[in-house]
Amino acid sequence: MRRRTLLAAGMGLVAAGTTPAFATGVRHVLHVRPGDSVQAAVDAVTGPGWTIVVHPGTYREVVNIPADKAELTVRGASRDPRDAVIVYNNANGTQKPDGTTYGTAGSATFTSAAPGLTVRDLTLANDWLRADHPDFTGTQAVAAYPYGDRTHFENVRLLAHQDTLFVETTALTAFDRQYFHRCYIEGDVDFVFGRATAVFEECHFHTLQRDVTFTPKGMVFAPSTARANPYGILAVRSLITSGAEDAAYKLARPWVPSYETTAWPSLVVRDTRIGPGIDPVAPYTNMREAYPWQTMRFREYANSGPGAVISVPENRPQLTAEEAELHTEKTYLGDWRPRA
């Protein structure tokens, strides 16, 4: 298996550690160009409301935005998210200098705890590959791990394999909100997962081909919503495609973490075209038999495409029209209007 050519073709690798340039005559804007470091720009932010502009190039580094960098915008200099790529290759089982491993969350290329974060017109990727590490058991390799309230991703590409996007919250009791608009997200196993109230509108989810003989080859969603939270993951007016054979993937499975066994995963997929890569007969499966998917809050509404055909109704719970009115961007995000 080869690494994605988009991460190297026509783009020199950028060394981390150099200081980005301040924009002349413009307050609170930092420009990151090839030879600079995105993390250095984050470190230079001294208050809320700053903007970091990432110019075309491939930036091979880990970026971590702490909670005190509130209302930060990180954006590509062009409107094409392929032009500016932030990528690294840690996995769950990758060993740190102290001899421990990174774990799933620690493997992320891009992490943010900052409230009010906006990311737009960028590619965030983790190019770690199982084929390069056949001895690894911790194969989760996260591209993005946002866990601040009011996180907004706009026109962002998120690329990895297992656990691409970890939509998390700042605490077990927090109902932090995230909004993804016109994003492209690809992976194989549980590649959109976590506890956040996360809305995906007009997004494209793509399941990858895997060199394995078993099915399912993976799942798109693995929510771990808190029981007290009425809203989990919502995908609306989106598209699900696949690079694998027909019916090789499941739409979702529930994740009930060992550290939060009271979780009650919630997923609604509505008004979305689902391609043939998703198993239409049995689109859901279990992660653990102790937590069967049938007991979870999994619902669909007004989906289309060959992967959305309802041949066994009990395997595809549907919302009524009245229930569907409660599962919208507005109800999930409350008083926050990210595109206002």
Phi and psi in degrees as a GROMACS rama.xvg file:
@    title "Ramachandran Plot"
@    xaxis  label "Phi"
@    yaxis  label "Psi"
@TYPE xy
-96.3673  151.544  ARG-2
-67.407  155.315  ARG-3
-61.4874  127.618  ARG-4
-65.5992  -23.5596  THR-5
-62.2945  -20.6564  LEU-6
-81.5121  -12.7471  LEU-7
-128.114  -30.7146  ALA-8
-62.3048  117.948  ALA-9
73.8525  10.504  GLY-10
-136.134  121.709  MET-11
-74.2245  145.79  GLY-12
-69.9926  144.61  LEU-13
-108.067  127.887  VAL-14
-76.0741  134.062  ALA-15
-79.9056  154.279  ALA-16
116.409  -15.6234  GLY-17
-87.8596  157.239  THR-18
-88.7967  132.953  THR-19
-72.8992  164.641  PRO-20
-94.3785  138.9  ALA-21
-77.137  143.576  PHE-22
-71.1845  131.872  ALA-23
-67.8678  124.823  THR-24
75.154  3.31212  GLY-25
-120.32  124.945  VAL-26
-84.9068  140.157  ARG-27
68.6251  28.815  HIS-28
-126.987  130.004  VAL-29
-118.089  138.761  LEU-30
-110.292  131.39  HIS-31
-113.139  121.553  VAL-32
-121.384  164.745  ARG-33
-49.918  129.171  PRO-34
102.789  -16.7664  GLY-35
-95.2883  177.148  ASP-36
-123.096  131.866  SER-37
-65.1373  -40.0462  VAL-38
-63.3795  -36.8906  GLN-39
-62.3682  -36.0823  ALA-40
-66.2919  -43.2401  ALA-41
-58.8238  -44.3992  VAL-42
-63.7731  -27.1543  ASP-43
-80.888  -12.9159  ALA-44
-68.9546  130.234  VAL-45
-115.292  1.73562  THR-46
-171.06  -178.308  GLY-47
-73.2576  154.146  PRO-48
87.0976  14.0234  GLY-49
-80.7753  160.955  TRP-50
-127.339  133.044  THR-51
-111.583  120.992  ILE-52
-103.868  118.704  VAL-53
-100.541  116.933  VAL-54
-82.5334  160.639  HIS-55
-52.0792  133.985  PRO-56
157.4  172.35  GLY-57
-111.189  119.567  THR-58
-108.339  101.157  TYR-59
-89.4412  93.3682  ARG-60
-164.897  165.147  GLU-61
-96.3031  134.815  VAL-62
-118.501  129.363  VAL-63
-131.462  117.586  ASN-64
-105.523  113.416  ILE-65
-76.1326  168.478  PRO-66
-63.8321  -25.189  ALA-67
-80.0712  0.883795  ASP-68
-97.4935  54.8575  LYS-69
-66.9653  152.819  ALA-70
56.8962  32.301  GLU-71
-83.227  141.962  LEU-72
-114.425  128.447  THR-73
-118.865  118.034  VAL-74
-139.619  151.974  ARG-75
-73.5164  151.981  GLY-76
-72.6677  -23.2144  ALA-77
-111.677  173.598  SER-78
-84.2106  -7.44315  ARG-79
-93.7697  112.447  ASP-80
-65.9973  -14.1103  PRO-81
-74.1932  -16.0821  ARG-82
-73.8268  -35.8119  ASP-83
-119.062  117.519  ALA-84
-122.31  124.999  VAL-85
-107.622  120.958  ILE-86
-144.66  145.176  VAL-87
-150.925  -179.103  TYR-88
-140.843  45.8607  ASN-89
-85.1087  150.537  ASN-90
-127.676  171.014  ALA-91
-49.4887  -47.4869  ASN-92
-87.6867  3.1627  GLY-93
-65.6694  133.9  THR-94
-83.1759  132.912  GLN-95
-84.4671  167.093  LYS-96
-56.6528  -28.4263  PRO-97
-84.884  3.0762  ASP-98
94.5391  -14.2413  GLY-99
-83.0228  175.491  THR-100
-109.605  163.206  THR-101
-71.7371  -30.4025  TYR-102
75.4027  172.806  GLY-103
-62.8502  -55.5433  THR-104
-62.1215  -40.0143  ALA-105
-69.2299  -13.9491  GLY-106
-79.1311  -8.79447  SER-107
-63.0891  136.926  ALA-108
-69.3568  -40.3104  THR-109
-128.133  121.171  PHE-110
-126.45  139.584  THR-111
-145.03  130.366  SER-112
-106.538  3.84165  ALA-113
-77.9211  129.323  ALA-114
-71.9352  146.866  PRO-115
73.4891  22.5707  GLY-116
-72.8544  138.713  LEU-117
-123.563  127.924  THR-118
-122.864  129.81  VAL-119
-147.994  150.065  ARG-120
58.0508  41.4799  ASP-121
-133.941  162.672  LEU-122
-110.927  129.159  THR-123
-116.706  124.594  LEU-124
-140.765  153.179  ALA-125
-126.589  112.419  ASN-126
-101.07  23.2593  ASP-127
-66.0787  137.618  TRP-128
-124.293  135.631  LEU-129
-58.4368  -38.8474  ARG-130
-61.0281  -26.5743  ALA-131
-81.7349  -13.0774  ASP-132
-137.923  65.686  HIS-133
-65.0205  -14.4228  PRO-134
-87.8973  -6.91647  ASP-135
-80.1026  138.482  PHE-136
-102.804  -28.7499  THR-137
-88.3347  83.7879  GLY-138
-96.8587  4.72713  THR-139
-67.3329  134.386  GLN-140
-145.054  100.45  ALA-141
-86.8533  136.694  VAL-142
-84.7068  -46.399  ALA-143
-139.469  138  ALA-144
-134.101  76.2798  TYR-145
-87.9536  137.826  PRO-146
-144.356  29.0703  TYR-147
-103.881  153.123  GLY-148
-68.9957  147.984  ASP-149
62.4066  49.0519  ARG-150
-92.082  129.239  THR-151
-126.55  118.084  HIS-152
-109.184  125.279  PHE-153
-127.946  120.621  GLU-154
55.5897  49.9139  ASN-155
-113.988  139.034  VAL-156
-99.6265  130.441  ARG-157
-122.054  113.616  LEU-158
-124.47  127.124  LEU-159
-170.194  -161.679  ALA-160
-117.917  -84.3528  HIS-161
-89.534  129.488  GLN-162
63.7347  50.299  ASP-163
-58.0131  -49.9172  THR-164
-125.138  116.353  LEU-165
-103.485  99.1029  PHE-166
-90.8295  100.827  VAL-167
-118.239  178.047  GLU-168
-123.507  164.79  THR-169
-73.4754  -19.6732  THR-170
-156.481  161.008  ALA-171
-60.1911  -28.0365  LEU-172
-95.8745  0.566805  THR-173
-91.5273  142.165  ALA-174
-109.412  57.3754  PHE-175
-65.5984  144.102  ASP-176
-108.377  140.406  ARG-177
-136.248  144.715  GLN-178
-133.452  127.649  TYR-179
-121.196  122.956  PHE-180
-126.428  126.826  HIS-181
52.5146  44.9245  ARG-182
-100.784  155.372  CYS-183
-114.11  125.709  TYR-184
-132.15  123.167  ILE-185
-128.76  152.659  GLU-186
175.363  -165.8  GLY-187
-129.198  -60.6625  ASP-188
-101.73  120.752  VAL-189
48.9347  45.578  ASP-190
-83.6713  -0.0689644  PHE-191
-130.731  111.214  VAL-192
-148.658  156.998  PHE-193
134.85  -174.15  GLY-194
-101.715  -10.1937  ARG-195
-67.0869  159.353  ALA-196
-80.901  103.397  THR-197
-124.772  122.683  ALA-198
-106.899  128.07  VAL-199
-115.416  112.143  PHE-200
-117.914  127.404  GLU-201
54.7668  41.0079  GLU-202
-100.179  160.246  CYS-203
-118.62  116.067  HIS-204
-103.18  131.214  PHE-205
-130.491  122.591  HIS-206
-89.8246  137.885  THR-207
-89.2503  156.585  LEU-208
-72.0903  140.911  GLN-209
-125.438  141.283  ARG-210
-86.5077  66.29  ASP-211
-133.415  158.67  VAL-212
-95.6963  -12.5396  THR-213
-95.571  161.382  PHE-214
-132.287  151.407  THR-215
-69.8852  149.176  PRO-216
-78.4573  -16.1328  LYS-217
171.461  -173.895  GLY-218
-137.995  146.938  MET-219
-75.5675  -53.1218  VAL-220
-114.712  147.419  PHE-221
-145.433  79.0166  ALA-222
-73.6708  151.93  PRO-223
-133.786  42.7994  SER-224
-56.5934  138.798  THR-225
-64.9585  144.968  ALA-226
-58.1115  -35.6545  ARG-227
-77.8394  -10.6583  ALA-228
-89.7267  120.324  ASN-229
-72.1605  -13.6487  PRO-230
-132.334  131.164  TYR-231
-113.374  -114.708  GLY-232
-97.3918  132.93  ILE-233
-126.487  123.453  LEU-234
-112.569  122.229  ALA-235
-134.683  137.788  VAL-236
49.8664  48.1274  ARG-237
-118.51  -171.846  SER-238
-139.948  135.015  LEU-239
-122.601  118.135  ILE-240
-122.989  175.141  THR-241
-148.568  145.396  SER-242
-95.3583  -0.342163  GLY-243
-100.508  176.863  ALA-244
-70.4552  166.695  GLU-245
-58.1843  138.626  ASP-246
64.7255  17.8499  ALA-247
-78.668  -16.7362  ALA-248
-120.133  154.34  TYR-249
-99.0736  153.982  LYS-250
-70.5337  -40.3143  LEU-251
-164.553  163.59  ALA-252
-146.127  149.422  ARG-253
-80.4963  139.838  PRO-254
-110.539  113.569  TRP-255
-110.583  99.2698  VAL-256
-66.1237  152.173  PRO-257
-63.6699  -24.7011  SER-258
-89.3278  -2.06411  TYR-259
-150.37  72.2505  GLU-260
-73.2767  -5.09078  THR-261
-89.4968  0.218976  THR-262
-55.9993  147.644  ALA-263
-133.499  81.858  TRP-264
-52.9214  137.368  PRO-265
-127.285  128.057  SER-266
-143.574  130.206  LEU-267
-126.29  124.702  VAL-268
-115.944  119.218  VAL-269
-140.423  151.433  ARG-270
51.2035  38.6828  ASP-271
-123.229  141.4  THR-272
-88.9665  123.242  ARG-273
-112.626  118.999  ILE-274
-76.3472  178.521  GLY-275
-71.5796  -10.1304  PRO-276
-66.7612  -21.0619  GLY-277
-90.2078  133.962  ILE-278
-64.9792  112.878  ASP-279
-77.3057  -24.5804  PRO-280
-76.6528  -43.0246  VAL-281
-138.004  79.7185  ALA-282
-77.1  -9.39065  PRO-283
-120.082  153.745  TYR-284
-146.873  174.477  THR-285
-98.3789  147.329  ASN-286
-87.1475  -40.826  MET-287
-135.305  138.838  ARG-288
-63.7906  -22.6  GLU-289
-69.2365  -16.1861  ALA-290
-128.727  75.2968  TYR-291
-65.4362  143.597  PRO-292
-62.2258  -28.6386  TRP-293
-62.4435  -21.9629  GLN-294
-90.7827  0.592196  THR-295
-97.9877  172.978  MET-296
-92.0945  67.078  ARG-297
-105.691  122.238  PHE-298
-143.251  156.571  ARG-299
-131.422  164.057  GLU-300
-161.023  125.191  TYR-301
55.0558  37.4854  ALA-302
-83.0646  164.133  ASN-303
-139.061  172.39  SER-304
98.6641  164.616  GLY-305
-63.4535  -26.3671  PRO-306
-82.2104  -1.73899  GLY-307
-109.42  2.13318  ALA-308
-63.268  131.77  VAL-309
-97.2745  96.1991  ILE-310
-100.892  -27.8958  SER-311
-125.112  93.4327  VAL-312
-54.4958  -36.8216  PRO-313
-68.2077  -15.6658  GLU-314
-89.4873  -5.40076  ASN-315
-136.086  75.6816  ARG-316
-58.9875  134  PRO-317
-114.902  147.587  GLN-318
-76.7828  148.837  LEU-319
-78.582  167.849  THR-320
-60.3031  -38.3435  ALA-321
-67.2632  -41.6562  GLU-322
-65.5689  -35.5302  GLU-323
-61.7651  -28.124  ALA-324
-65.7592  -18.2047  GLU-325
-91.4595  -6.73964  LEU-326
-117.886  76.8972  HIS-327
-133.799  166.125  THR-328
-53.3521  -43.3251  GLU-329
-63.1142  -45.4835  LYS-330
-70.0411  -36.0945  THR-331
-70.7579  -38.0108  TYR-332
-94.1892  -10.2673  LEU-333
63.0267  -127.696  GLY-334
-82.1408  2.23048  ASP-335
-92.9602  127.279  TRP-336
-120.478  86.8972  ARG-337
-62.3144  -24.3842  PRO-338
-107.528  16.5701  ARG-339
